Amino acid sequence: MDNLNKTMKFNIEEAQNENIKNVLSNVYKTLEERGYNPVNQIVGYLQSGDPAFIPRHNEARNQIRHIERDEIMEVLVKSYITRELNE
């Protein structure tokens, strides 16, 4: 009940990043299921913008097309750098 008296804080950037991570996870798993090299396919999509690199299976193509490619790259770079700095 004490939480009802507190103001909740919502961070839109964190929510967007979490959505991008969930989409990338689905795309990666879908590519694996279909027998593709997920890294190569995702890189191909990010470089070209051609959605044909991503299968329609599991709504992967529709999901990834709703996110700007530069936003995907930003999340990937941030995740990589954060992980490298923490090791």
HUCOR-V132152 format. One record per residue. RES is the residue in one small letter. SS is DSSP state (H for helix, E for strand, C for the rest). NEAR is the number of other C-alpha atoms within 8 Angstrom. Layout:
BEGIN
res | ss | near
RES | SS | NEAR
RES | SS | NEAR
END
This chain:
BEGIN
res | ss | near
m | C | 4
d | H | 5
n | H | 5
l | H | 6
n | H | 6
k | C | 6
t | C | 5
m | C | 4
k | C | 4
f | C | 4
n | C | 6
i | H | 6
e | H | 6
e | H | 7
a | H | 8
q | H | 8
n | H | 9
e | H | 8
n | H | 8
i | H | 11
k | H | 9
n | H | 8
v | H | 11
l | H | 9
s | H | 8
n | H | 10
v | H | 13
y | H | 11
k | H | 9
t | H | 12
l | H | 14
e | H | 10
e | H | 7
r | C | 6
g | C | 6
y | C | 8
n | C | 8
p | H | 11
v | H | 7
n | H | 7
q | H | 12
i | H | 11
v | H | 8
g | H | 11
y | H | 13
l | H | 9
q | H | 6
s | H | 6
g | C | 8
d | C | 7
p | H | 8
a | H | 6
f | H | 9
i | C | 12
p | C | 10
r | C | 8
h | H | 7
n | H | 6
e | H | 8
a | H | 14
r | H | 12
n | H | 8
q | H | 9
i | H | 10
r | H | 8
h | C | 6
i | C | 9
e | C | 7
r | H | 8
d | H | 6
e | H | 8
i | H | 10
m | H | 9
e | H | 8
v | H | 11
l | H | 8
v | H | 8
k | H | 8
s | H | 8
y | H | 8
i | H | 8
t | H | 8
r | H | 8
e | H | 7
l | H | 6
n | C | 5
e | C | 4
END
